[in-house]
């Protein structure tokens, strides 16, 4: 209990709304003597004139004479005199506060009555003065309702001195507002609850979830806006938390960098396979699930999450366990004009995101997250902590886009902050799929002002009609007036007007891009939640517009699936200016947009095979309309359907099937880096980068035929087959490639002799026709240029007729063949026969 004086003074005076007086009340109300609380009740008089009135109430812990002094000193504009004040007791003032005459009998407090009228209420907290013109508009709006009431209650005083986390109440009204969202029956999601949870409790919501999980993990006590419990499965794709999925023997969560070093060393010593997880968003779950090796443990870096922002130097150090939302939040704490070009989902871990490239709404202005990294700390295979200088430029290049889990354990990134304006303009408009409009978007999206990124979200409305809709989103670094001009000049077909645009800040736009309302508290970015639905995803890159008839077929196919989503993200801008080999991520110039396919299903769904079949069928259907030679893929949207490494037999040939899709010609350099920094392949998973393996057979060094195939976008594609042999393989010696004008390949070929370990007999012709085991050709016939190849002749001891100067950056695929004993190891006739078969195919 608290002490109150015997005398409490109250007042209540009603005036016709005077916006100047109400503005003045806003200026002083939270600064008055803390013994005085004032409030304003704004109503409409129920007369034919409909006048808006304001009633100023006051409750003062003290006598009337003292209150007269306080009000004359602080708020004389209200014009009160001594006769306006009434002295009473604290208990009588509680009745007065309920707008009941203060001389009413105290037994009134014991009544339990239900109101006779229904109502709906909402609450807000005001940190800045509402201007007079807005108060005038408020007058107009309140007159439009039958029986409205707005209560303005002053804060300040003790409320300013109690820390936000002292209790869950963080200076916010706790009135429940169901318009903010509700829990679903049997599916209380922390992500969903976070929308209203951070409004009610700000950062305290996370602690409330933690307590709920401890005392009521089964969520027995629940209602429409109850605190949800957190299911401790850090699988960001719940299908990998199912009982049949292999589980780790241990999850180790280091608290310091030295713990990571110890984990690497102990894993090597004990021979236990290790997976590394920062955010856990790997689509195929390879950061926390192993389907090819057991036993294994997970090194979970979630506790390494510190962020140090240096605005003066325009950079920040961020540990890999931090999320993108946390990074954005900490940047915005320091500056309104700095940002970082990374992903859309705030719960994604910074560590893995950057290792694969990382794209978001600043893509067209500043490129990828990996393009804006200036240093890093990594634990290598020997347990050493290395920075950029110590690791060398090759390894630093590889970890910025070469995919996670192949080269070491990233500890932290030093990132370059980029400039963003104070005003960012966004829009989002949903239309029933119009194939002509979508075709037009394809034509212009990559050519728009680079300050504007647009994307299209294609969905199906969950109704019996199953209507396919397209939501056109836009994010513009600048004001709405300028964006109006840009859209009218470049994409008027979308039909936007000024009212469709909303001006906000960069940090709020990061919420909007995640389909979270703009007015959501920024504390939402700090939530760490796992989704409640499982999903499968695939990605493509598109270089030419998809024709309208194919879009119509896409409409049919997407309407067949329960909960599909296709995201079309525009490229162009900065992405056209960064060379393909600047980082391992190669999908740059010429890419119009990225295609991301999703299908989602709830827990317990019995039709998982159907969903997987649907997305694979859609992916196959899109083959003619997406990138080719190779068909591109995005390593951060990993796709194990492209193939996986074998346990204990990581083959460069096998890995090249998906490696060239993810990295194009950069795959060769990644293999070279891997061979240098982790030749024993300690860091590995289903689609990790393999090292070159040097093997021997019967005590002899076995070399292979090397067939680099060169394709370019030029009219005249270049093709060449080169041949070399080694010790014990017959009369032929390694050709002096320098004499063939292939000087750039000399060191590469000499240093990368190794044998392929195909099961069964595989010939060159079988590799190209798909007759080898597995039935899939590594490269289809029509992908080779027949004109250039038709004239190539081979002599066992001389170079191909008509030497051609080749360029390393045009390499698309390397194939190696080890002749088997059935053909006679080292037999020139066998090799010549295979080559002739290949040339016949090309003709």
N, C-alpha and C positions, 0 to 999 in steps of 0.2 A: 504494500500500500504506500501511497505517497501523501505528503502533508499538503493540505489546502487551508487557506485562511477561512476564518468564520464569515467574512464578508466577500462575496463575489458580485461584481457589477456587470450587468448586461445592458445591451441596447439593441434596438432594431428600428431602422428607418427606411421607408420605401420611397423611391423616386422614379419618375419616368427615366428610361435609359438615357444617360448622358455619357457619350463615348469618351469625352475628355476626362470626366470624373472616374470612369472605370479604368481608363488607361493609367491615371494617377494611382489608383488603388493597386494596380499591378506593380507599380514602381516601389511602393512602400510596404506592402502587406507582409512580405517575408523578412522585413528588416525592423518591424515594430518591436517594442519591449516583449520579451518572450513570455511574459505573464499574460499577454493579450493575444487571443486568436480571433481573427476576423474572417468572415466568409460573405459571399454575395450569392443571392438567389435570384436568378433571372427567370421571369415568367411572362405570360401574356394574360392580361386582364380579360376575363370572359364577358366582354361587352361587344356591342356592335362595332365599336371603334377599334378594337383589337390593338391595345397599346402595350408595348413591351416595358416592363418595370424591372427595377433592380432593388432588392432589399438587402441593405448592409447590416449584418448582425455582428455583435461583438461579445466576447466572454473574457472578463478580466479578473485575475486572482488578486483582488484588492478592492479598496474603497473607491467611491465615485470621484472624490476630490483628486485622488492621484490619477485616475483615468482621464479626467478633464485635462490635466497637465500633459499627459502622454499624447492625447489626440490633438491638442493645440500645437504641440511641438512637431508632431510627425505627419498629421493628416488633417490640417485645418480645413482643407477643401470640402470635407464632408459636412461642415457647418453645424456640428452638434453643440448643444448648450447643456448646462447642468441638469435641466429638467428632462433631457432625453435619456438619462441614465437611471437604472433601477438597481438598488442594492438588494441582494438576496443571499441565499446559501448555495454551496456547491451542488447539493442534492436537488434543490429547486431549479438550478440552472440547467441540469440535465433534462428536465421537462421542457424548459424554455427552448433548448436547442432542438427539440423535436417539434417546434412551432406550436407548443401547447402553452396556454397562459401560465406564467411561473407560479401563480398562487393556487394552482390545481392541487388537489389532495395527492399525497405521495403514493397512495394505493394505486394510482394510475399505472405506476411502474410494474405492478404485479400482474397486469392484464396480459392475456395471451390471445390476441385477436388476429384474424386473417384480414388482409385488405379486401375491399370490395371491387377494386379496379385492377386490371392487369397492367403490366408494364414491361419495358425493356430498357436496359441501361448499358452504358459504356463508360470507360474512364480514360483519361489522359493525364500526363504530367507535363507541365509547361516550364521550360528553362529560359525562354526569351519572351519579351513582351509581345503580345498580340497587337499589331498596329491598329490605329483607329479605323482605317478603311475596311479592315477585316471585321472589326466590331460592327460597323455599319451593315456589312453583308450578313453578319450573324443576326442582326435585328430582322432583316428581311426573311432569312431562313426560318427563324423561330416563329415568325408570324404565320408560316405556312402550315404549322401543325396544330392539332386541336388543343392538346393539353400538355405542352412541353415544360420542362424544368431543367435548368443548368445550374449546378452548384459549384461555386469557385471557393475552394478552401485553401487558406494561406499555409505555407510551410515555413521553413526557417527555424531559428531557435535551436532546441535540442536535436531536432531532426538533422541539422547540419553537422552535429558533433558525433553522432552514432555511426560507426563504420558500416559500409554496405553489407558486409558479410557477418555482422554481429548476429543477425537472425536471417532467415531466408528473405524477409521483406527488405528490398533494396531501395527505399525511397519511392516505392511505387504502390499504388492502390491495389488491393488484392481482390477486387470485385471480379467475379468470373464473367467472361465475355465469350459466349459460344460461337460468335462469328469469326473468332480467330482460328477455329478448328476444333475437332473433337477426336477422341480415341475411337478406333474401330472395334467392334465387338470381337473379342478373342485375338486381337492383333494390335496391342499397344506398342507403338513404335516410338523410340526415343527421338528419332529424327522428326517425326510428325509432331510429337509433343513439344519438341524444342521450339516450334513456331510460336506457341503461346507461352511456353515455359520461360523463355528468355525475356518476354515482355513482363511477366509477373515478377520474376525473380532474378533477372540478369544473370551474372556469372554464378550465382548461388544455385541455379538450376542443376548444374553438374553435381554439386554436393548432395542435393536432394535425391537425385537419381542413385547416387552411391548408397545413401542411407536406405532408400527403398529396396535396393537390391539385397542389402544385408538383412533387413527385417521382414521383407515380404517378397522373396524372389519369385514366388508363384503368382504374384499380382492378385491376391484374393481381394484385397481392399481396392476397389476401383470404381470410377465413375467416368463421365464424359471427358473430364479434364483432370483426372487423377495423375499423380506422378508415376511414370512407368518404371519398371525394373529393367535392368540391362542384362541381356543374355551374354555371358562371357564366351562368345565365339567370335574372335576377331576376323572371321572369314567375311570379307566384304561381298562375297558371292555365296549365299547360304547353301547352295548345292554341294559345296566342298566341305560342309560341316555335317553332312549326312553320315550315318553310322558305317556305311560300307566304304567310305573314303579312307585311305590310309592316314593314320594319325601319328604325330611325332612322339618319340619316347620322352621328350623334354622340351619345354619352351623356356629359353634362357633370356631374361630381360636385363641386359647390362645397365649399370648406373653411371659408368665412366668409360672413357676410351680404352683404358687399360684392361677393362673387363672384356672388351671386344678382342683385343690382342690375345688375351688368355684363351678365349673361346676358339680362336683360329688355331692356336698352337695345340690345345688339348684335342680338338677334333682331328688334327693330323696324327697326333700321337696315338689316339685310341682307335682311329680308323672308323669313326662314326660320321656319316654323311651330314652335312650342314646345309640348311636353307636360311636365307636372310630376308627378313621382312621389316619394312619401315611403316607403310600404311596398310598393306594387305590388299591392295586393289588390283593385283594381277588378275586379269580376266580368267585365265586358266588356273589360277591358284598355285602357281609353281613356287611362290615365295613361302608357302607354308604347307604344301602337299607334295609328296614325292610318289609318283606312280612307277618309277623305274628303279628306285634304290631304297632299301630298308636294312637296318634301322636308320632313322634320321632324327635330327633335332632341329628346332627353329630358333634362330638368333633373332629375337624380337627387339627392335631398336626404338620402341615407342617412348622409352624414358629419356632418350637423348634428343631433346626437343628445344634446346635453348635457341634464342634468336637475338642477335645484336645488330641493331640498325644504326648506321652511321650516315646521317643525312648530309653532313658537310662534305663527305667524300663520295656520296651517291652509291653506297654499297652496303651490303649486310652479310654477316655470317649466320648461316642457319643450319642447325643440326638436322640429320636426316629423319629423325623421329617426329619432327614437327609436321603439321599438316599445312596445306596451302591456305586454308582459312585462317590458321594462326599466323602464318607469315603475312597475309594481307592485313590482318587486324593490327599487327605490331607496326607495320609500315605506316598505316593510316593514323596510328597513335602519334607518330612523329611528324607527319607531313600530309597535307591535302593535295600536294602536287607531285608526289612520287608514287610509283607503282612498280609492278613486276609482271612480265608477260608469261604467265603460267596458266594452269588449267582452270576448269570451270567448277569441278566438284570440290567443295571445301574440305572434305575429309580425306582426300588423297594425300599420301605421304610425300613429302618433298624429295626424299631419297630416291625412290624408284621412278618418280615422275620425270626427273631431269635425266636419269640414265637412258630413258627412251626418247627424249626430245622434249615433249611437253608443250602443248599448244592451248591457247585460250583466246579471249576476246581481243587481246592486243597483238595477235598473230600477224596481221597484215601491216601493222605499224612497226613492230620490233622483232618479228620472227618468233622463234621458239624459246622456251626457258633455257635450253642447253646452249643457245646462241648468246646468252647473256650471263654466262658463268665465267669468272675470272680466276678462280683458284678452287682447290678442293683438298680435303684430307682423306686419305684412304689407308686401310690396313691391308698390306699385301700378303701373299701366300706365306711369307716368312714371319709374319706377325709384326712387321715394322709399320710405323705411322709415317706416311710420306705426304708432303705437300707438292704443289705443281713443280717446283724446282727440283725436288728430289725424285719424283716419279718420272720426269721427262715428258717431252711434248707428245710423244706417240701415245703413251698411256693416258695422258690428260685428254688427248683427242678422242680416244676410244671410249672413255667413260661418259662423255657428253653426247649420248645418243646411240651408243652401241648395245644398249640393253643391260639390265641389272643381272647380277649373279654370275658374271663371267670372269672378272678381272681382280676382284678384291671386295672388301667391305667399305663402302663409302661412309665416312663419319660426318662430314659437313661440307657444305658448299659456300663459297664466297660469290655472291651474285651482284650483278650490276643493276642498280635501280634506274628506272626510266622515267622520263618526264610525262606527266599527265596533267591536263587542264583541270581547274577547279570545277568546271561544268562538263559533265558527260551526258549525252542525250541518248535515250533508249526508246525503242518501240517494240511492240509485239501485237501482231494482228493475225487472227485465225480465219481461214477461208476453207470452204469445201474445195477439194483438189480440182484445180483448173490446169489442165496439162499445158495450155498455151501460156499461161502466166508462169508456170514452173519452167517451161522451156526458155522463156524470156529471162527469168532469173539466172539460168545457166549461162546465158549469153553475156550478161553484164556483171555478175557477182564478183569476178576476179579483176574487173577493170574499174570498179568504183574508186572513189577517193580512198587512199590507203588509211585515212583516219576512221573509216567506216568498215566494220565487219558485219556481214549479214550471214544468217544461217536459216535453214528451213527444217522444221520438225514435222515429219509425216507420221500421223497416228491414225487409229481407228476409234471413232466414238463408240463407247461401250453401250450401244443400244441395239434393239432388234433390227434396225435398219443398216447397221454396220457401215457408216459413212466415213470415207477417208478424208481427213482434213490435213491442211498444211498451215503451220504457224510460221510466219515470217518474222524473225527477230532481227533487231539491229542495235549496234553499239557504236556510238559516234563520239570521238574525242573533240568535243566542241558543243556550241549552243544549238538550240532547236532551230533558230532562224536560218543558220547556215545549212543545217541538215535538210531543211525544207527545200532549199535551192538545189542541193546535191541530188536529192531524190527526184525532184521535178525535172532536172536536166538528164538524169541517167536512168531512172526507173519509174517514170510516171505511171506505168501500167499497174503498179501496186495500189494506186489510188489513195495514198495517205494525205491527210490534211494536218494543219498545225496542232489540232487537239489530240492527234494520235501520238504525239511525241511528249516524253516526260524528261525534264532536266533533273539531273541528280549529280552525285559525285562518283568518282571511279570506284571507291570502296563499296558504295551501295549498288553500283552496277554489277559487281561480282555476285551479289545476292540475286539480283534480277536474272543474271545468266543461268543461275541454278533453279530458275522458275520459283523463286521465293519473292513475296511481295516487297516492293521497294521500302515500305515503312517498317520492315522487320528490324528489330534491334540488332546491332552489329555483333552482339555477343553470340548470335547464332553461328557465326564463323568459328567459334571456339569449341563447338560441340564435336564429339567424336562418337559417331554412331554407325552401326551396321545396318544395311537395308534388310527388310523383312521378306523380300521376294528374290527368287533365284533368276539368273539370266544367262544368256549366251550372246556373244557379240562377235562381229567380224568387221573388217574395214577394207575399203578400196579407195583408189585415187582415180579421178576422172579427168581426162585431158581433152575430150570432145563432148559437146552437148548430147545427152541421151535423147533420141528422137521421141516424138509424141506418141507413136504407136507403142513404144516400149514403156513409156510412162503409163499408158492405159493398161498394159499387162501388169505393170507394177501395182496399179490400183487393185486389180483382181487378186493378185498374190497376197498383198498385205491384208486385204479384208478377210482372208482365209484363216489368219492366225488370231489367237485370243487377245494378246496384249503386245503388239509389235511397235517398234519405233525405228524410224530411219532419220538420222541427223545428217544434213547436208551443210558442210562448213566451207565457206568461200576461202580461197587462197588468193594469190597475187600480192601486189604491194611488195613489201620487204622480202617475202618468200621468193620472189622472182630474182632478187638481186644477190642472194647468198648462194655461192657455188655449191654444187652437189657434194663435193668432197671437203667442204669447210668443217663439217662434223659428220659422224657416221649416218645421220639422218639425210637421205638423198632426195626426198620427194619435194622438189623445189620448183624451178622454172618450168612452165608449161602445164603444171597441175592447176586445173580450174577450181576444183573443190575436192574435199574428202568426204567419202561416203561411210557412214557408220551404221551398221545394222544391229538391231537388238530384238530379242524376244524375251519376255518376262513371264514367270509363272509363280503362283503362291506355294507356300509350304504344303506338302502333302499332295501336290498335284500328281495324278497317276499317268499323265500323258507327256512325261518328259521326253520320251523318244519321239513323239509327234512334233514337239517344239524344235528339237534338234534337227529332225529331218526337214522341217519347214525352212529353217535358216540356211541349211546346206543347199537345199534346192534353189532358194532365192539367190544365193551366192553363185551357184553354177549358171543360173539364168543370166546373171549380169555380166558374164564373161565377155561377150562381144562389145560391151559398152564402157568398159573401164580400161585402165592402163594395161599395156602389153609389153612383152619383151624386156623385163619380166612383168607379170602382173604384180603391182606393188601391194605391200602390206605394211602395217604400222606395228612396230614391236611392242609398244605400250598397250596395244589391243591384241595381245598374243593369241595365236590361232594354232592349236596343236593338230588340227586337221591337215595342216601343211606338212606334218611329219615330226618325228621326235628322235632324239638320240637314243641309242641302245645302251643298256647298262654295261659299263666297262669297255665299250667299243664306240667311242665318239669319232665318227668318220667325217672328214671334211667334205667328201663327196655327198654323203647323206645330208649333212648340215647345209650344203650349198643350195639345196632345193628350196628351203625357206630363207636361207641367209641372203640370197640375191633378191628375194622379194622384199625383205625388210630393208636391206642396205645397198642393193644394186652393186656397183663396182667397189664400194667401200668394204664389202665383205672380205675381200682378199687382204686388205690392210688390217682388218680386225683379227683375222687368223694369224697374221704375222705378229701383231702385238701380243695376242694370247700366247703364242709359242715362246715369245721372249720372256713374259712376266709370270706365266703359270704353265710351264711345259708339262707338268704332271697332271694337269686338269683337275686340281683340287676344287676350284670354284666351278660347279657344273649343275646343270638341271636339264629338263627335257629339251630345251632349245637354246642352251648356252653356246657360246662361240667355242669351237673345238681347236685344240692346237694341232699343228702338223705332227704326225707320228712317224718315226723312223723305225722300220722293222727289218729283220733279216730272215732269210729262208735257207736252211741247210748251210749255214755259215757264210752265205754270200749276201752282199748288199743287193737288194732288189730295186730296180728303178722302173719307172712306168713311162708309158707314152703320155705325152702332154699335148692336149688338143685345145688351146685357147680359141674360143669362138668370139669373133668381134662383130658387133652390130652397132650401128649408129643411126641417128635420125636423118642422116644425109641420104641423098638419092642413091649413091653408090656405096653399098655396105661392103665392108671388107671381111674376108674370110681367109683363114690360114690354118694349116695343120703342121705342127713341127714334131720332130721325132728325135729322141735321144736314147742311148743305151748306157750300160754301166759295166761294172766288173762281172766277168763270167757270163755275159749274155751274148756272146758271139763276136763276130769280127768288127762290128761297127763301134766306133768311138763317138764320144759326145761331140756333136757338131759345134764348130766355132760360130755361135750365133751372131757374133759381132760382124762377121763377114756377110751376113744376110740383111744388114741394115735393121736388125732388131736389137739394138744395143740396150734399150731400156729393159728388155726381158732377160738379159744375160744372167745377172746376179740372181734375179728372182727364180729362174729355172734351176740353176745350179744349187741354190740353197734350199730348195723345197722338194727334194727327191724323197719319195716315200711310196709305200705300196698300198693298194686298195685291198680291202678284205671282204669282197662280195661273196655271199654264199652261193655256191653253184657257179656254173660257167656263164659269163656275161660278155658279149661282144659289143663292139662299137655300134653295129647295126641294131642290135637288140636294145641298146640304151636309147636309141633314137626312135625305134618303132614301138617300144613298150612291150617287147616279147620277153624281156628279162623278168626275173622273179618279182612279183608284186604287180606286174602288168601295166605300170605307168611309165611312159617315156619321160626322161628328164628334160627333153626339149623337143617340141613337136616339129615335124618336117617343115611346115609352112612358116616357121619362125626364122628359117635360114634363107639367106639371099641366094637364089639359084644362079643368078647371072655371074656373080663374082666367083662362086665355087666351081662352076662348070669348066673353067679353063685351068684349074689347078691340076698339075701333074706331079707325080712323086717319083723320084729316083732314090734308090737306097743310099747313095753316097753323096748326093748333091742337093742343093736347095730347091724349093719349088720354083717352077719357071715363072718369071715375071715377078720379082720381089715387090712387096707392097709395104710402104711405111705405115706402121701401126701406132695407135695412141693408147696409152694405158687406160685413160679414163673411159674408153669405149668398151672395155671388157664387160661382158654380161654374164659369162658362165665359163668355168673351167671344168673339164672332165678328165679323169685319169683312168686308164685301163691297165690292169696287170694281166698279161697273157698267162694262161694256165698250162699246166704240164700236158694236158690233152692235145694242145696245139704245138707243144714243144717250146719250152721256155727259151726265149731268145731267137725263135725261128723267124727269119726275115720273111719267109713265104707266108707264114700265118699273119704277120703284121701287114704285109702288103695286101693280102686278101681282105682283111677287115677294112683297110683304107679304101680299097676299090668298091666294096659294098656301100660304104658311106657316100662316096662320090656318086655312085649310081642313084642312091636315094635323092641326092641333091639335084641331080639332073632332071 
